[in-house]
């Protein structure tokens, strides 16, 4: 696992797969490599023998296998490339100009979110997304 890799809640990285054990008497095993600055979304499953490149965004719920190149956003089951990471980030950089952007302090659990700020976010995020530091 490279540097600056982030795992969402319940993301799984499997280095073994017992699907063959009952029939063949052997469990499949394989290395998993994950490049730098990669994000693995919530509930994603990375299967044995998978290599994920650098600067990859893995969407929530993906099942990832094989070789994923650098600089792509992948989604689905099985996971497929849907965009370049650079294009995805540029889209959200532009969107941040017109959508709410919140500081971490006072707007996250770790930052001590207040009931007032929860209400503010609920009100402001009814029709689209916002961003939190």
Backbone as CSV, one residue per row, in Angstrom:
resi,resn,N_x,N_y,N_z,CA_x,CA_y,CA_z,C_x,C_y,C_z
1,UNK,0.856,-1.171,0.000,0.000,0.000,0.000,0.898,1.227,0.000
2,UNK,0.665,2.100,-0.988,1.496,3.280,-1.154,1.245,4.351,-0.113
3,UNK,1.885,5.488,-0.313,1.737,6.635,0.580,0.458,7.400,0.260
4,UNK,-0.105,8.026,1.267,-1.295,8.875,1.127,-2.481,8.129,0.530
5,UNK,-2.664,6.867,0.910,-3.813,6.065,0.487,-4.894,6.210,1.549
6,UNK,-6.135,6.409,1.105,-7.269,6.553,2.011,-8.258,5.423,1.754
7,UNK,-8.734,4.808,2.839,-9.750,3.761,2.759,-11.038,4.274,3.394
8,UNK,-12.148,4.154,2.657,-13.442,4.485,3.219,-13.905,3.393,4.167
9,UNK,-15.005,3.637,4.893,-15.527,2.648,5.829,-15.828,1.306,5.146
10,UNK,-15.462,0.229,5.805,-15.752,-1.154,5.383,-15.107,-1.553,4.056
11,UNK,-14.128,-0.788,3.571,-13.389,-1.215,2.372,-12.573,-2.450,2.739
12,UNK,-12.486,-3.403,1.815,-11.773,-4.656,2.068,-10.703,-4.878,1.017
13,UNK,-9.540,-5.306,1.478,-8.459,-5.709,0.589,-8.207,-7.178,0.894
14,UNK,-8.442,-8.032,-0.102,-8.313,-9.476,0.099,-7.055,-9.991,-0.578
15,UNK,-6.265,-10.740,0.161,-5.086,-11.382,-0.413,-5.333,-12.872,-0.607
16,UNK,-6.529,-13.321,-0.258,-6.882,-14.729,-0.455,-8.354,-14.837,-0.835
17,UNK,-8.707,-15.950,-1.445,-10.074,-16.214,-1.904,-10.294,-17.720,-1.811
18,UNK,-11.146,-18.151,-0.922,-11.363,-19.579,-0.676,-12.429,-20.198,-1.582
19,UNK,-12.777,-19.537,-2.668,-13.830,-20.075,-3.548,-13.470,-21.429,-4.155
20,UNK,-12.206,-21.755,-4.223,-11.756,-23.031,-4.801,-11.485,-24.098,-3.746
21,UNK,-11.505,-23.746,-2.474,-11.084,-24.652,-1.398,-11.903,-25.939,-1.347
22,UNK,-13.213,-25.852,-1.355,-14.065,-27.051,-1.256,-13.921,-27.982,-2.455
23,UNK,-13.642,-27.445,-3.612,-13.591,-28.251,-4.829,-12.191,-28.741,-5.175
24,UNK,-11.186,-27.916,-4.923,-9.828,-28.267,-5.316,-8.904,-28.549,-4.125
25,UNK,-9.367,-28.193,-2.935,-8.539,-28.373,-1.760,-7.531,-27.256,-1.556
26,UNK,-7.583,-26.225,-2.364,-6.634,-25.108,-2.287,-7.382,-23.775,-2.318
27,UNK,-6.815,-22.822,-1.601,-7.316,-21.454,-1.601,-6.429,-20.610,-2.504
28,UNK,-7.049,-19.751,-3.309,-6.274,-18.830,-4.148,-5.681,-17.735,-3.276
29,UNK,-4.436,-17.382,-3.571,-3.781,-16.275,-2.873,-3.107,-15.389,-3.912
30,UNK,-2.958,-14.106,-3.598,-2.288,-13.201,-4.529,-1.987,-11.876,-3.872
31,UNK,-0.919,-11.251,-4.340,-0.536,-9.925,-3.850,-1.555,-8.886,-4.310
32,UNK,-1.643,-7.848,-3.514,-2.408,-6.656,-3.881,-1.454,-5.479,-3.753
33,UNK,-1.402,-4.663,-4.795,-0.577,-3.454,-4.790,-1.476,-2.251,-5.023
34,UNK,-1.301,-1.239,-4.188,-2.097,-0.016,-4.302,-1.129,1.159,-4.347
35,UNK,-1.219,1.959,-5.402,-0.304,3.074,-5.610,-0.569,4.270,-4.712
36,UNK,0.351,5.205,-4.724,0.272,6.433,-3.932,-0.946,7.271,-4.293
37,UNK,-1.424,8.015,-3.313,-2.530,8.978,-3.474,-3.773,8.345,-4.088
38,UNK,-4.057,7.129,-3.670,-5.245,6.430,-4.156,-6.310,6.439,-3.072
39,UNK,-7.562,6.545,-3.483,-8.704,6.527,-2.576,-9.518,5.283,-2.868
40,UNK,-9.801,4.496,-1.835,-10.643,3.298,-1.947,-11.932,3.607,-1.207
41,UNK,-13.047,3.691,-1.927,-14.318,4.117,-1.348,-14.961,3.103,-0.423
42,UNK,-15.950,3.557,0.284,-16.703,2.754,1.242,-17.230,1.472,0.596
43,UNK,-17.067,0.361,1.308,-17.582,-0.955,0.898,-16.964,-1.505,-0.383
44,UNK,-15.896,-0.901,-0.876,-15.202,-1.452,-2.047,-14.485,-2.737,-1.633
45,UNK,-14.332,-3.646,-2.590,-13.623,-4.904,-2.361,-12.529,-5.012,-3.412
46,UNK,-11.299,-5.117,-2.948,-10.156,-5.292,-3.831,-9.757,-6.765,-3.748
47,UNK,-9.804,-7.468,-4.877,-9.575,-8.909,-4.913,-8.095,-9.262,-5.012
48,UNK,-7.734,-10.493,-4.632,-6.337,-10.930,-4.704,-5.784,-10.808,-6.116
49,UNK,-4.502,-10.469,-6.201,-3.846,-10.360,-7.501,-4.096,-9.056,-8.215
50,UNK,-4.643,-8.078,-7.520,-4.995,-6.789,-8.125,-3.873,-5.779,-7.932
51,UNK,-3.639,-4.985,-8.966,-2.727,-3.847,-8.878,-3.505,-2.596,-9.245
52,UNK,-3.515,-1.638,-8.332,-4.183,-0.356,-8.547,-3.090,0.696,-8.641
53,UNK,-3.121,1.493,-9.686,-2.091,2.504,-9.912,-2.159,3.667,-8.949
54,UNK,-1.380,4.696,-9.248,-1.343,5.914,-8.451,-2.451,6.871,-8.882
55,UNK,-2.875,7.701,-7.940,-3.885,8.737,-8.212,-5.167,8.140,-8.775
56,UNK,-5.587,7.032,-8.204,-6.821,6.363,-8.618,-7.899,6.645,-7.577
57,UNK,-9.114,6.843,-8.040,-10.273,6.970,-7.166,-11.160,5.770,-7.433
58,UNK,-11.380,4.962,-6.399,-12.228,3.774,-6.481,-13.562,4.141,-5.829
59,UNK,-14.635,4.128,-6.594,-15.946,4.513,-6.089,-16.451,3.523,-5.046
60,UNK,-17.356,3.986,-4.226,-17.963,3.140,-3.199,-18.615,1.919,-3.841
61,UNK,-18.469,0.771,-3.178,-19.134,-0.449,-3.610,-18.498,-1.180,-4.766
62,UNK,-17.365,-0.734,-5.259,-16.694,-1.391,-6.386,-16.171,-2.761,-6.000
63,UNK,-16.128,-3.642,-6.979,-15.367,-4.883,-6.869,-14.235,-4.746,-7.874
64,UNK,-12.986,-4.706,-7.363,-11.826,-4.367,-8.171,-10.937,-5.590,-8.358
65,UNK,-10.600,-5.871,-9.614,-9.667,-6.959,-9.913,-8.824,-6.574,-11.114
66,UNK,-7.704,-7.294,-11.291,-6.842,-7.050,-12.444,-5.915,-5.880,-12.218
67,UNK,-5.585,-5.199,-13.311,-4.655,-4.073,-13.283,-5.396,-2.785,-13.601
68,UNK,-5.360,-1.856,-12.670,-6.004,-0.552,-12.845,-4.891,0.467,-13.097
69,UNK,-4.936,1.175,-14.229,-3.856,2.114,-14.556,-3.868,3.354,-13.663
70,UNK,-2.786,4.098,-13.701,-2.683,5.364,-12.970,-3.733,6.352,-13.468
71,UNK,-4.187,7.204,-12.539,-4.952,8.390,-12.911,-6.337,8.170,-13.472
72,UNK,-7.071,7.177,-12.942,-8.440,6.975,-13.410,-9.386,6.897,-12.217
73,UNK,-10.662,7.164,-12.496,-11.749,6.945,-11.552,-12.438,5.669,-12.014
74,UNK,-12.633,4.718,-11.085,-13.307,3.478,-11.443,-14.566,3.328,-10.611
75,UNK,-15.570,2.664,-11.201,-16.837,2.452,-10.520,-17.455,1.169,-11.047
76,UNK,-18.318,0.578,-10.249,-19.119,-0.553,-10.689,-18.643,-1.901,-10.195
77,UNK,-19.401,-2.908,-10.607,-19.125,-4.290,-10.254,-19.371,-5.156,-11.489
78,UNK,-18.308,-5.504,-12.215,-16.907,-5.234,-11.918,-16.552,-3.780,-12.211
79,UNK,-15.515,-3.320,-11.528,-15.089,-1.930,-11.676,-14.530,-1.665,-13.067
80,UNK,-14.921,-0.536,-13.636,-14.398,-0.092,-14.925,-14.056,1.395,-14.821
81,UNK,-13.125,1.837,-15.650,-12.747,3.249,-15.672,-13.901,4.074,-16.245
82,UNK,-14.250,5.149,-15.544,-15.333,6.021,-16.013,-14.852,7.435,-16.311
83,UNK,-13.655,7.779,-15.846,-13.121,9.130,-16.068,-11.639,9.152,-15.738
84,UNK,-10.986,10.224,-16.174,-9.622,10.489,-15.721,-9.724,11.176,-14.364
85,UNK,-8.838,10.843,-13.466,-8.827,11.491,-12.154,-8.690,13.002,-12.299
86,UNK,-7.835,13.459,-13.198,-7.619,14.905,-13.379,-8.904,15.605,-13.818
87,UNK,-9.680,14.989,-14.714,-10.950,15.581,-15.161,-11.964,15.624,-14.024
88,UNK,-12.035,14.543,-13.262,-12.949,14.455,-12.118,-12.645,15.553,-11.097
89,UNK,-11.365,15.721,-10.784,-10.973,16.726,-9.800,-11.210,18.141,-10.314
90,UNK,-10.961,18.375,-11.588,-11.208,19.696,-12.174,-12.703,20.037,-12.131
91,UNK,-13.551,19.065,-12.414,-15.007,19.263,-12.346,-15.417,19.703,-10.945
92,UNK,-14.865,19.048,-9.923,-15.244,19.398,-8.557,-14.597,20.692,-8.093
93,UNK,-13.430,21.011,-8.603,-12.801,22.294,-8.296,-13.686,23.434,-8.788
94,UNK,-14.235,23.294,-9.985,-15.150,24.295,-10.544,-16.445,24.362,-9.743
95,UNK,-16.964,23.186,-9.370,-18.230,23.131,-8.638,-18.104,23.783,-7.258
96,UNK,-16.920,23.725,-6.678,-16.697,24.340,-5.369,-16.890,25.851,-5.405
97,UNK,-16.831,26.451,-6.583,-17.028,27.894,-6.716,-18.489,28.292,-6.523
98,UNK,-19.406,27.344,-6.722,-20.827,27.665,-6.642,-21.585,26.875,-5.579
99,UNK,-20.922,26.002,-4.877,-21.566,25.167,-3.865,-20.983,25.493,-2.486
100,UNK,-21.706,25.126,-1.431,-21.186,25.389,-0.079,-19.870,24.656,0.184
101,UNK,-18.953,25.353,0.831,-17.673,24.779,1.273,-17.562,25.070,2.764
102,UNK,-17.401,24.008,3.548,-17.390,24.131,4.998,-16.001,23.825,5.566
103,UNK,-15.614,24.526,6.642,-14.359,24.183,7.319,-14.563,22.904,8.137
104,UNK,-13.480,22.201,8.428,-13.582,20.985,9.244,-14.053,21.337,10.657
105,UNK,-13.501,22.420,11.208,-13.876,22.818,12.568,-15.332,23.267,12.601
106,UNK,-16.115,22.566,13.400,-17.523,22.909,13.554,-18.444,22.226,12.554
107,UNK,-17.881,21.525,11.557,-18.727,20.899,10.534,-18.436,19.411,10.329
108,UNK,-17.595,18.822,11.188,-17.326,17.379,11.136,-17.411,16.819,12.546
109,UNK,-17.507,15.490,12.663,-17.518,14.891,13.995,-16.233,15.213,14.742
110,UNK,-15.083,15.059,14.072,-13.799,15.348,14.706,-13.654,16.829,15.032
111,UNK,-14.312,17.675,14.254,-14.236,19.116,14.467,-15.317,19.653,15.382
112,UNK,-16.093,18.753,16.015,-17.115,19.184,16.966,-18.319,19.833,16.318
113,UNK,-18.916,19.160,15.341,-20.079,19.736,14.651,-21.190,20.081,15.647
114,UNK,-21.770,21.230,15.450,-22.828,21.718,16.340,-24.194,21.405,15.732
115,UNK,-25.232,21.365,16.560,-26.584,21.166,16.018,-26.957,22.242,14.990
116,UNK,-26.499,23.468,15.230,-26.796,24.557,14.288,-26.126,24.311,12.934
117,UNK,-24.893,23.840,12.967,-24.186,23.579,11.711,-24.756,22.362,10.983
118,UNK,-25.233,21.366,11.730,-25.926,20.234,11.097,-27.156,20.738,10.354
119,UNK,-27.917,21.600,11.010,-29.123,22.148,10.388,-28.770,22.978,9.165
120,UNK,-27.707,23.771,9.275,-27.256,24.594,8.139,-26.925,23.700,6.942
121,UNK,-26.185,22.622,7.175,-25.818,21.716,6.081,-27.059,21.044,5.487
122,UNK,-27.968,20.590,6.352,-29.208,19.971,5.840,-29.961,20.936,4.930
123,UNK,-30.031,22.181,5.344,-30.743,23.195,4.556,-30.032,23.497,3.231
124,UNK,-28.721,23.674,3.287,-27.963,24.080,2.096,-27.708,22.939,1.107
125,UNK,-27.817,21.714,1.551,-27.484,20.582,0.682,-28.710,19.803,0.223
126,UNK,-29.862,20.452,0.147,-31.082,19.746,-0.255,-31.098,19.365,-1.731
127,UNK,-30.432,20.145,-2.585,-30.537,19.888,-4.016,-29.243,19.442,-4.687
128,UNK,-28.132,19.406,-3.941,-26.851,19.045,-4.545,-25.843,18.807,-3.429
129,UNK,-24.588,18.656,-3.781,-23.552,18.401,-2.793,-22.828,19.673,-2.394
130,UNK,-22.071,19.582,-1.321,-21.161,20.623,-0.890,-19.835,19.965,-0.580
131,UNK,-18.947,20.681,0.061,-17.601,20.189,0.337,-17.216,20.571,1.750
132,UNK,-16.510,19.681,2.431,-16.026,19.963,3.776,-14.526,19.727,3.798
133,UNK,-13.824,20.606,4.488,-12.363,20.559,4.565,-11.876,19.263,5.209
